[in-house]
């Protein structure tokens, strides 16, 4: 009898152990929720929707996008972190939440340990745009003008501590110039301020700027990434124009709650990894001014580790804080 009980107990333990594996192999069995930390329309939302459509078509379950804005993305990030780590809640992660927010303010969570990287879908080298009324056509001309008008040129940003603010802080330090900072509530009003001539410059995401280049009100002077953009082939990088190694890039990707089963993480990463080989997917990203990446989880983690010191330094230079 004792031997039989032992066999029965072993069988129950084996069955219990096999249940999570079976559940993982069956994933996904129902719709998946993709939480986007910003309002509809921006580059993060666009990349989240592209990724949701790609995943849904290949995983056999709909991926439903839910926009949950507020607190620079902290509200959405915390909602994902507090959800079940079962692969049914995903996060359209950006550099803002993963590496900038921890440098700006005290959070109730740690994105580095409480979110599991899946894949960086695309990177967004920041773009320096100026009002055509300034009469400058190159970055060196803009720097020379700023030195002539010390404290009398201004720039807009999407808000204190935003990537648009921090990127400009890095450039001002590199160039040794001073501009007045005028923060707005988001990239759209910051860009509108540039278009209307309220400010002289804006260092924004390509998706903010490219749609407005058909007229003669705005000029793009430099790309803050390692390479020129296909959508702006005639615009040199900032590094090419006398600032070797200068970069200010954000990125967007997919993350999940920590402790999400590794087989689920791997399946999502492998599925997204194929997206950047698809001509239509690549073209959709490039229209946003986004460079296709489709990384592994390990490369995502490496990007976080590499970018954290850069943005901490930008926060220090800018003096930005969030209450």
N, C-alpha and C positions, 0 to 999 in steps of 0.2 A: 504493500500500500504506500509506504513512504517513497519507494522508488517511483511509483506511478504519479504521486503528487509532485515529485521533483520534475518528472518529464512534463507534466501538465503546466507547472509554473514556468519552465523553460519555454514551452510553446507559446504561452501567453506573453512572455517578455519579448520573444522574437516577433510575434504578431504586432505588439505595440511599437517595437522599434521600426517595423516595416511601414507603419502607417504614414509617418512624415515623408518617407522616401516616395511612397505611392502618391501622396498628395502633391509632392513636388513634380513628379513625372507627369501628373495630369494637368499641371498648371499651364495655361489659365483655363478655368472652368466657368468663369463668369466675367462680366465687364470689369475693366481696369479703370481706375480713376487717376488722372494726371492733373496735379495741382500746379497752377502757374502763379508765381508770386506778384505779378503785376496785372494791370488792367489790359483788356484786349487792344491789339493794334501795334504794340511795340515789337522789337526784335525778339525778346524773350518769349512773348506770346506766339509770334509767328513760328519760331523754331519748335516750341512745344507742340503746336498744332501739326506741323510737318512730321514731327517724330511720332505723335499719336496716330496719325493716319498711316504712317509706314508700319508701325508695330501692329496696329489693329488688323491691317490687311494680311499680315504674315503670321500672326499668332492665332487668328481665328476667333478673336473676341474684340468687341469694340473698346477703344480707349477713349474715355470721355474726359474732355478738358474742363477743368473748373478753375476759373480765375478768382483768386483770393488775395487782393492787394492790401497794403497797409504796413506801416512800420518798416519801410525799405525791404520788404520781403520776409521779415522775421515772423509775421503771423502765419504765412503759408508754410515756411520751413518748420515751425514748431508743430503745426497741424500734421505734417507728414511724419515727423519724429514720433509723435504720440500715437500714431496709427499702428495697426497690427503689421508686423514685419512679414507679410505673407505674399508679397508681390502684387497685391491688388491696389496699392496706393503708391504712386510715383510722384516725383518732384521735378519740375523743369528748373533745374538748378542754374544759377549764374554765378560769376565771380563775385558779384555784389554780396550774395548771402554766404557763399562758401569761404571767402577770404577777406572781404572788405569790412563787413559788419563786425566781426570779432575785433578788428582793430579800431573801430569807431565807438563802440559802446559795450556795456556789460549785457550779456544775453542770458536767458534762462536755459540755454542749451549750448552745446558745442558741436557745430556742424562737422568739424574734423573727425569726431568720434561717434556722433549720433546719426550721421547720414552715410550711407554706403554708396560710393561712386559706381556708376554703371558705364557711362560713356560721355565724353565731350563730343557733341554733335558738330559744333562749329565755333570758330574764333572770330572775334570782331575787333580788328585793329582800329583804334580811334582815329578820327579824321579831323584835322584842323581846318576850319572854314573861317573866312573873314568877309566882312562887308566890302563889296566892290567900291564903295565910296571912299575907302581908305587909299585907293590908288596903288596898292601893292600887288605883285603877281608871284612873288616867291617868298619862302620863309626868311631868307636873309634880309629881304627888303622890309618884311614885317618887323623883324627884330630891330633893324636900324630905326624904323619909325617909332617903335616903343621906346628906344633910348633917347630919341629926340623929344618925345612927349611923356616924360616920366610922370606916372600917376594920372595921366589924362586919357589913357585908353582903357576901355573896359571890356569885359567878356561875360557872357551868360553861362549858366550851368543849370542842370536839372535839380539843383538843390545842394545845400552844404553837405559835403561828404559823399556826394554821388560820384560815379566814375568820371563824369564830365568835369567835375570840379577837381578831382584828384589828378586826372591826366594833365590838366592845364598847370597844376601846381608843379608837377614834374618838369614840364617844359619850361616854365618860368625860371626854375632853379637852373636847369641845364643851360639856358640862354643868358642868364644873368639879367633879366628884365623884370619890370613890375607892371602889372595891370590891375585895375580895380575889378573885384569880383561882385557880380550881381546875380544872386541865386533866384531861380524861378521854381515853380512847382511842377517839375517834369520836363522831359526833353522837348515835347511839342511847343510849349510856351517859350522855352529857351531858344529854340530854333526860330520861332516867330519873331522874337526880339531882334535876332540877327537880320531876318528878312526885312523888318520894318526900319532898320537902322538905329534902333534904340541902343544897341551895343555894337562893338567893332569886331568881336570874334566869338567863336563857339567851338569847343573841342568835343565833338559828339560821335555817336555811333554812325556808321555809314548809312544805315537805314533812315536815320533822321535827316540826313543831308542830301543824299543822292536824288531823291524825288524833286528837289528844288533847284537843280542845276541847269534847267532848261532856259532860264532867263538870264539877266545880267546883274542880278542883285548880289550874288554870292560867288566867291571864288574859293576853291580848295587848294591849300598850300602844301599839305604834307600828310603822309600816311604813317601812323605810329606803330607799324609792324615791320617784320623783317623783309617783306616783299611788297611789290606794287599790287594793287587790286585789279582783277580783270575788268571790273566795272568802272575803274578810273585809271586806265592804262597810262595816261599822260602825266599823272601826278606822282612825283618822286616820294620816296620815303623820307622821313625826318632824318634818319641815319645817313642817307645819301647827301644831305644838305649841311653837313658839318657837325653832326651829333652822333658819332658812331655808337652803336649799341643801344640807342634810345628806343624804348618800346613802351607802349601803353595799350594793352590789349585786354579786352574782356572775352569771356567765352560762355557758351550755354551748352548744357547737356542734361542728362537724366541721372537722378539719384533715387535711392530708396531708403527706407528706414534701416538703421543698423540692425544686424541679425536677420535680415532677409536671407533665406537659404541661398547658398552659393550656386547651386544648379539653376535657380531662377535668375540670379544676377548674370550668370554666364550666358544663359539663353537670350536674355534681353540684349546683352552686350554684343553677342554674335549676330543677332538680328539687325541691330543698329549698325554694326560694322559693315554690313553689306550695302547700306544705304548710300554711302559716299561713292560707291562704284556705279550707281545708277545715274544716268545722264540727267534725267528729269529732276531728281532730288538735288543733285549738285547745282543745277541751273537755278532751282528755287532758292537755294542758300545764297548763291552768288548774286542774285537780284537784290538780296538784302544787304549786299556788301560783306557777306559772311564767308570766311574761308572754310570749306568742308574739312572735317577732321575725322569723326567717327572713331574715337579712340577705344582702347581697352580700359577696364577699371583701373589697372595698374598705372597706365599713362595719365588717367584722370587724377589719381592720387599724386603722382609726380608733379603735375601742373599746379595743383593746390600748394604743395610744398615749395615749389619754385616761385610762385607768385606772392605768397604771403609776405615775405620780406619787402618786396617792391611796394606793395600797397600800404604796409605799415609805415614805410618811409614817406610815402605820399601823404598819409594822414598826418605824420609828424610835421612835414613841411607846410602843409596847408593850415594846420591848426584846427581842422574840422573836428567836431564832436557831435554826437546825437544824444539828446536828452531822453 
